């Protein structure tokens, strides 16, 4: 399943990184601790977080993540948006809590057989 397939189904807003909407998604990782994500997230996963600074994109790029989902309607810093566009890794936003969007994404990926 591609990032673009999940946007409408999960009611996500695309903030930046539109050129990466065709990235394949194999699961998700949920954490607000950058070192945890760096050590444990896997390629092609979506990262669900409340972190909004540009280091988020450094980690997303390093791990070759499919996209970043910001929770609770949070907005990224301008430098984060620029980095997202440069790396072609989408930043998406939801008004859902971390718990809510994680559950919705898990159920959708499970139903579609996309979990790695």
Residue pairs with C-beta under 8 A, 6 or more apart in sequence:
1 24
1 25
1 108
1 109
1 112
1 114
2 21
2 22
2 23
2 24
2 25
3 20
3 21
3 22
3 23
3 25
3 46
3 66
3 67
3 90
3 92
4 21
4 22
6 12
6 25
6 46
6 105
6 108
7 14
7 21
7 92
9 108
10 94
10 101
10 104
10 105
10 108
11 94
12 69
12 92
12 93
12 94
13 92
13 93
13 94
14 21
14 90
14 91
14 92
15 70
15 75
15 76
15 81
15 84
15 90
15 91
15 92
15 93
16 76
16 80
16 81
16 84
16 85
16 90
16 91
17 67
17 84
17 85
17 87
17 88
17 89
17 90
17 91
18 85
18 90
19 85
19 88
20 66
20 67
20 87
20 88
20 89
20 90
21 90
23 44
23 66
23 67
23 89
23 90
24 44
24 66
25 44
25 45
25 46
25 66
25 67
25 109
25 114
26 42
26 43
26 44
26 45
26 66
26 114
26 115
26 116
27 42
27 44
27 45
27 46
27 109
27 114
27 115
27 116
28 45
28 46
28 47
28 48
28 69
28 102
28 105
28 106
28 109
29 37
29 40
29 41
29 42
29 45
29 46
29 47
29 48
29 65
30 47
30 48
30 49
30 98
30 102
31 37
31 40
31 41
31 47
31 49
32 49
32 50
32 51
34 51
34 55
34 56
34 59
37 47
37 49
37 59
37 63
38 59
38 62
38 63
41 47
41 59
41 63
41 65
42 63
42 116
43 63
43 64
43 65
44 64
44 65
44 66
44 116
45 63
45 65
45 66
46 65
46 66
46 67
46 68
46 69
46 105
47 56
47 59
47 60
47 65
47 67
47 68
47 69
48 69
48 71
48 98
48 101
48 102
48 105
49 56
49 68
49 69
49 70
49 71
49 98
50 70
50 71
50 72
50 74
50 98
52 70
52 74
52 75
52 76
52 77
52 80
53 76
53 77
53 79
53 80
54 77
54 79
54 80
54 82
54 83
56 68
56 76
56 80
57 68
57 80
57 83
57 84
57 87
57 89
57 91
58 83
59 65
60 67
60 68
60 84
60 87
60 89
61 83
61 87
61 89
65 89
66 89
66 90
67 89
67 90
67 91
67 92
68 84
68 89
68 90
68 91
68 92
69 92
69 93
69 94
69 101
69 105
70 76
70 91
70 92
70 93
70 94
71 94
71 96
71 97
71 98
71 101
72 94
72 95
72 96
72 97
72 98
73 93
73 94
73 95
74 93
75 93
76 84
76 91
80 91
81 91
84 90
84 91
94 101
96 104
106 115
109 115
